[in-house]
């Protein structure tokens, strides 16, 4: 019995199948790619070195001052009390959250205005542009202690006032009130 195969039914193995022991060498990066990667690496080193130097300059001066009483000043957002909304001609409470990211405790001694008061987005969209909200006193003397790397929340009863001529759309709004707090570093 004689069987003939059509050459289209089968193929010869390719060079790679017959000689698998010779791996092909991959082509390297061209000159332009090496240049771009080199510049990117150099920039990364320069940026990181600059950031490290800046961090050392900022925190180094804090660490070097080991005496009690080094001054601290922060500007942060406070807000009106959510549970007791302000009404035109009335006063309300001020809620302040102080975030101390330092490695030492601080004692806040005073609170003062720190910028423009704005209403919550819903009331602002309704037309509350001139809030008439301000601190009820030019400064408040306080004694708030905030531990290292922690957050302290404080309430200033009657700390805000809303003038009678405030926009009608501001009635019942919650306000963001920028405040400036000052105090001292405590090492205890």
MOCORJO-V216807 format. One record per backbone hydrogen bond with DSSP energy under -1.0 kcal/mol. NH is the residue of the N-H (numbers start at 1). CO is the residue of the C=O. Records with the same first field share a line. If there is no record, write none. Layout:
NH->CO + CO
This chain:
9->6
18->14
19->15
34->30
35->31
36->32
37->33
38->34
39->35
40->36
41->37
42->38
43->39
44->40
45->41
46->42
47->43
48->44
49->45
50->46
51->47
52->48
53->49
54->50
55->51
56->52
57->53
58->54
59->55
60->56
61->57
63->59
64->60
66->64
69->185
72->183
74->181
76->179
78->177
79->95
80->175
81->93
89->162
90->87
92->160
94->156
95->79
96->154
98->152
100->150
106->146
107->184
108->144
109->182
110->182
111->140
112->180
114->178
118->176
120->174
124->120
125->121
126->122
127->124
128->123
129->127
134->161
136->159
140->111
142->109
144->108
146->106
149->102
150->100
152->98
154->96
156->94
159->156
160->92
161->134
162->90
163->132
166->163
167->130
170->167
171->168
172->86
173->170
176->118
177->78
179->76
180->112
181->74
182->110
183->72
184->107
185->70
186->105
